[in-house]
Amino acid sequence: MTKKTLKKAKKVGAGGELTDVLLASKKIYKPAVKITKEAVVKDWEKARSEADKDPLKYWEEAAKDLVWFKPWTQVLDKSQKPFYKWFIGGQTNLAYNAIDRWLNTPCEDKIAIMSEDETGRARKFTYKEVAREVNKIVNGLKGLGVKKGDRIAIYMPNIPEIAFAMLACAKIGAMHSVVYAGYSATALQDRINDASAKIVFTADGSWRRGKAINLKTVVDEAVKNCPSVEKVIVAKNNNQEVPFNPAKDIWLADLVKDQSTESQCAAMDAEDPAFVLYTSGTTSKPKGVVHVHGGYPVGVLRTMKWIWDIKDNDIFWCTADPGWITGHSYIIYGPLMAGVTTIMYEGTPDFPEQDHIWSMVEKYKVTILYTAPTLIRAMMSLGDDLPDKHEMPSLRLLGSVGEPINPKAWKWYYEHIGKSKRPVLDTWWQTETGCNMISPLPVTPLKAGSATKPFPGIQADILDMKGKKVPAGSGGYLVIKSPWPSMIRTVFNAPERYLKTYWHEIKGVFFTGDIGFKDKDGYFFIQGRTDDMLKIAGHRLGTAEVESAFVSHPAVAECGVIGVPDEIKGEVIKAFCILKKGFVGDDKLKDELKLHVRHTIGPVAVMKDVAFVDSLPKTRSGKIMRRILKAKELGLPLGDTSALI
Ligand code: PRX
């Protein structure tokens, strides 16, 4: 990629204007003395260079922080690369490391989960209480015939029961497949069918901005066409009336009634799959990213300890949803494996009041707040007086994830929430990487809008398409050069997709699909995706998925979609549709199509506009050139058009 192309990418991405980013790379924010004194890792560069000298030794040390039922005999097996295997011969269990390990220790009476919903309903569970809830579900599931290796779909709100369900699956050795509860019935159905899930966990409904959302009917619509599903387990959450079919449905309360509060934990081989999490790919079919019992928790726990610098009395609030990897790793497994208190908030952080997020921080004495640039920008747009109204002395560390954070938003977060004392830890990573990969530690000198440098034990770089290093300041592709324990193992049921997506673009390295550059100090600035992926409010959505939703409408013959910059959400969708004969492209049809796509995919598909066109720019082989659509839309040079017909 040339410098010129990268400039373009920067202009159209959500990373902010190029000038802002370049200016930001010049100013360094030093950590506060107090933070440095308290930090577990005092010398960041030393920690990185020591891990780099012998990454296997480093990761082996990190693995010792977990409880293993049987030790490993080999740290890394590269014999079938890139299907890397870690901690061969070792046996452990993800749920055991999150919950059971704390039983009969002083931590068992500590609050593990504090939850609240929009109506103000608040609940607390100690580690011991979580263990009991999980065990009852384990026994209930076993009674339904669930065993090691089975797949279980979970379509639930951000409530403690979703954590119980996930932990119960992991404890049995069944793979959970959590599907974000904002996805539509069609999206849920596709994911259930791809994994052949036997059981679906859901809730009657959930709350969103004062509205009661009915989840059970979405599940009912989805499972109509899911032959693998034997039972639907329904948690009562907002007590709304929902259809109930006693032949298939079971209330969670009935499943766990009279079940023992003790249960046996399955000893899992380190490489046994723990869960599958679907993420958008470049085709309309989502990819099932597989993570395992051994390596995944090693990466997550090490980042909890070193990046989040976890202390015994931390109150960790990650505002993501358990339906995304951020929620898996940093709402549930990470904080619980670290033995601290995690917060689950059901609703949006700007409801019931616009400053609800800051009221929550104040009320729960949150020490670590981990959120997304979209939310930071939304808060910034509401004015400084909202956070200023709140006393938030408990806050120690601030995190950002999911999309590029533009320097302006970074500075606002740092100054108004961090009071220019608390570090903003911009963490770059992906569903596929399992844990934070490029991120500062609390002691790291920061630059606004940069995720700084790779985490110790991670070898990331910016290369050109031929696999050559690019000079400082020049743009290129972000790659990971060596395996790491919490990496994706395969794409569920599609190992060839794993190879093609991640290992074929640039030989010998893991291709992340992101572009960016390193400055002269080696700081990474990640600017966005190279592929046909959209990032809407930090949520990843494939253009192919959206296009296929459009063409499933009877009026649409062909469609190309692009992401256009949005001040708050980073990116939103603009679609270009060719209509079938006999259909008129008017406002009524526009609205109908927007609704249709929202219904097919879910509210994550935030649409800016639909344009009706007579033709779409295509290559000779018939591929829509979204790049051209985007350049035209944004008034940028068209670049190389030689492939265009
Ligand atoms: O483009 C990068 C962006 O989010 C993508 C991964 O999306 P997903 O798998 O949904 O996981 C999101 C949460 C880990 C990446 O390929 N991304 C994530 N974090 C950052 C980011 N882009 C820039 N800066 C970040 N800190």
Boltz pocket constraint, residues with backbone or C-beta under 6 A from the ligand:
constraints:
  - pocket:
      binder: B
      contacts: [[A, 279], [A, 324], [A, 325], [A, 326], [A, 400], [A, 401], [A, 402], [A, 403], [A, 404], [A, 405], [A, 426], [A, 427], [A, 428], [A, 429], [A, 430], [A, 431], [A, 432], [A, 438], [A, 451], [A, 512], [A, 513], [A, 514], [A, 526], [A, 527], [A, 528], [A, 529], [A, 535], [A, 538], [A, 539], [A, 540]]
      max_distance: 6.0
